Amino acid sequence: MFEGFAEIASTRLWYWDTGGSGEAVILCHPASQSCQIWEYQRDVLVDAGFRVIAYSRRGHYRSEWGAAEDPGTTVDDLLALVDYLNIGRAHVLGAAAGGITATGFAVAHSDRVATLILAGTIVAPAEDDWRALYGRLGIQEVRDAVSTEFLELGPTYRASNPEGVKRFAELGKWSLAAGSLKQPLGVNVSWADLEQLVTPTLLVTGEADLFAPPPLQSLVAGHLRNHHIEKIREAGHAAYWEAPKTFNAIVLNFLATASES
C-alpha cells in the first residue's frame, strides 16, 4: 500500500492507495476524522477485489491547508485527486460530511462516479423542507456542549465497547492536529439536481443517528431516481465504525448488485 501526498493545484493532500487492478473505491471521511478512519473497510474491500483509496481533506491529518486566500472547494479537490491518480470512474463512498462532498462530486461530475454510497450523511441540499426537518433535530444547539463521541456513536456502542470509543476519539484528535478548515463545497445541490442523478445510490443510516436519522434519509431518498436505502439497528452516526460487519456486507452487496445491472 502506498501513502503520500497528492500534489494538486494549490496544496498537498495526504492519501493512501492499496493499488491493484480492481475497480476503484474512494473513501471520503467525516468532518471529525481523516483517511485513517477506514480501519474496518480497507482490507474487506481489497479482499473483494477493489482498489481502495482514502484521502484527508485540507486541514485534516497530514493534508496541508494551502494558501489562506485560496481554500479551494471540496469537490474540486476530489476531482484533482481522481485526476492525479488517473482514475476515470470510481465508486465513491462518503460518510457524514464526506457524503456531502461525495454528493456534490456526483452532481458535478456524474460521468466519474460509478456508484454513490452515502453513510450517515445529511446531504445538505439547499431546500427549505430539508432545513426545517434538520432544524427540528436540534443538533446545532447541543453539538458544542457534548463530545464528538457522544454525538457520533450510538448509546449501545458507547455502553458496550469502551475500547472502540477510545480508538474513535483518538483518531479524531489526530485528524485535526493541524486545525480545522472550512471549505466551500463548490456545488449548489438542490432537489432538482438529485432528481436528475441516475447514478446508483446507496443510503445507509443508523437508527440511533442523531445527525442523519431515518426520516431525514427518507426525505433525501424521495428525490433520488436510482437508490437503495438500508437501516442498521442501534447504530449511530458512525455505523461504518460501530457495526462494520453489517455495514461492509451492505456495501459489498450493493456494489455487486450495481455491477450486475
N, C-alpha and C positions, 0 to 999 in steps of 0.2 A: 504494500500500500504506500502511495506517495502522499506526503504532506508538505505544504509550502505555500508560497504567495502566488496569487494570480495578479499579474500586472495589468491593471485596467487603466482607463484614461486618466483619472485624477487621484488614484490611490492604489493601495495593495490590499487585496482580500486574502485572508488565510483560508485554506481549504484542504480537504483530504479527498483522495480518489482511489478507490480499490482497483481500478483498472479492469482489464478483461474485455472480451469481445461481445458481451451481452448488451441488451438494451439499457440505456442509462436511466437511473432514478436519481433525481436531485432532491435533497432534503433541505427544507427551509425552516430554520429554528424559530422558537418563540422569542418574544422580546426579553424574557428573563433568562434566556440560555444562549447557547452558541452551538457551533458544529460538534461540540463534544457530547451533546445530549443524546445522541443516537446510539448509545451503547447496546441497546436491546434490538435495534433494527438492522444495523450494518451487516453482521455476519449472516443473519437469516436471509436477507435479500441477496447477498452474494451466493449463498448456498442454493438459492433458487435460480441462479444463472444471470443475475443482473450486475451491471457495473454501477456502483453506488458512489455518489459524490455528495458531500456536505460542505457548506462554507459558513463563515461567520460574517454577518453584516457589519458595516462600518461601526467602529467603536466597541465591538464585541471581541471576545477572545482572540488576541493577536492581530486582528484586522485593524488597519490604520484608519484614521478619520479622513485623511485628505485635507485639502485647504478649507478653512472655515467659510470662505466666500463661495465655495463650490461643493456643497454637500452631496450633489448628485441626487438620484432617486433610487428607490429600492428596485423598481422594475428595470431601470436602465443598468443597474449594477448586475442584476441577474442575467440580463441579456449579454452584457460584456463578459461575464464568466462563461456562459454557454459558448459564446464565440471563441473565447480564449482556449477552451478545451476542444474546439472543433466538433461540437455536438450539434447535429442537425435537429433532431427531435428527442424529447425526453419525457419520461413520466415525472411529474412534479408533485411532491408531497410537502405540504406546508402545515405546520402546527401553530395554532393561535395567531400571533402577528405574522408569522411566516406564511400562514394561509392567506392573509390579506395580500402579501406580496405575490404569492402564487396565483391568486385570483386575478390580480391586476396584470400579471405577466400573461396569463391565458387570454384575457380580454384583448390585450395589446398585440400579442404575438401567438395567436391560436395555432398557426402553422408549425410552431416549435414545440407544442405540447401534445404528447400522445394521449395521456390521461392526466386528470387533475384530482388530487386527493387532499381533502381539507379536514384536518383533525382538530376539533375543538376551536374553530376559528369563528370570530364574529362577522367576518367578511366585510362589514362596514360599508355597505352601499350608501350612496348619497340620496337617501329616500326618507321621507317623513315617517312612514309607518314603521320602518326599521328603527329609527331614532326613538320613537315613542316606546316601542317594545323594549329596546335596550335600556332606556331610561328607567323603566319600571323595575329593572333588576337591581338598581341601587348600588352598582359596583363602584361608581365614581365616589360615592360618599364614604366608602369603607376601605378602599384599597390602600390608603396611606396609613391606616390605623392598625393593620394586621400584617403578618409576614407573608411573603410570596408563597411559602409552603402551604399556609392556611388557605390562601386564595386558589391555588392551582392544584392541590392534591386533595382528593376526596376524604371525608372523615373515616371511612373504612380503612383506607390505605394508611392514613396518619396513625390510626389506632393500632394497626396490626404489623406495620413494617417500619420501625424506627430507623433501621439502618438505611433503608431506601430513602426515607425522608432526609436523613443526614446527607446522603450522597447527592440527592437532588439539590439541596441547599448549597452544598459545596461547589457543585458545578455552576450554579447560578452566581455565586460570588466571584468565581474565576472569570465568568463570561463578561462581566462588566468592570474588569480590573482597570481598563483604560478610560472608564467613564461612560456615560450614555450619550447617544447622539440621536437627535430627532431628524429623520429624513422624510421628505415627502414621498408618497407612493409613486407619483408621476403619471397616474392614470385616474380619471374620474369614472368610477364604476357605478352604474345605475342598474335598475331592474331591466331596462331595455337592453343594456349590454349583456347581462346574464341570459336574457331570453334569446339572444342571438347566438349564444355559445353552444356549439354542437359537440364539444369535447366531452367524452365520457367522464363523469364527475362522481366521486365518492365523498359523501359527508359522513364523518364518524364523530359521534357525540357521546360524552359520558353522562349518565343520568344524573350525576351529582355535580355537574359542571356549573359553577357559579357565573362564569362569563358567557358561555355559549350553550345554554341548556336546550333540550329537545324542541321546545316551542320556537326558539329563535332559528334553529336549524330547519324546522319545517317551513317557516316563513321564507327562508332563502331557497329551499328546495322547490317551493312553488313557482319560482321564476327560472328554474333550470330545465332545459328541454331533455337532457340525457343524463339522468342522475340516479344514484342509488344511495340510500341512507341507512346507517347502522347505529344502534344504540348499545352502549356497553354498561351493564348493570353496575351500580355502586361507584363507578369511576368518576373522577372529577375532570378538571380542565386538561390534565396531562395524561390522558388514557394510554398514550404510547409508552409512558413510563410506569404507570400504575398496573396496567393489565397487558403487558407486552405480548404474551402468547395469544390472547384473544385478538388484540389489535393487529398483530402481524398476520394472523390467519385471515382476518377480514381483508387486509390489504392484498395479500397474495391471491386470495380467491377473486377479488375484483380485477387484479391485473391479468389473471388467467382468463377470466370471462371476457374482459375487454379485448384481449388479443384474439379471441375466437370470433368476435362479432365483426 
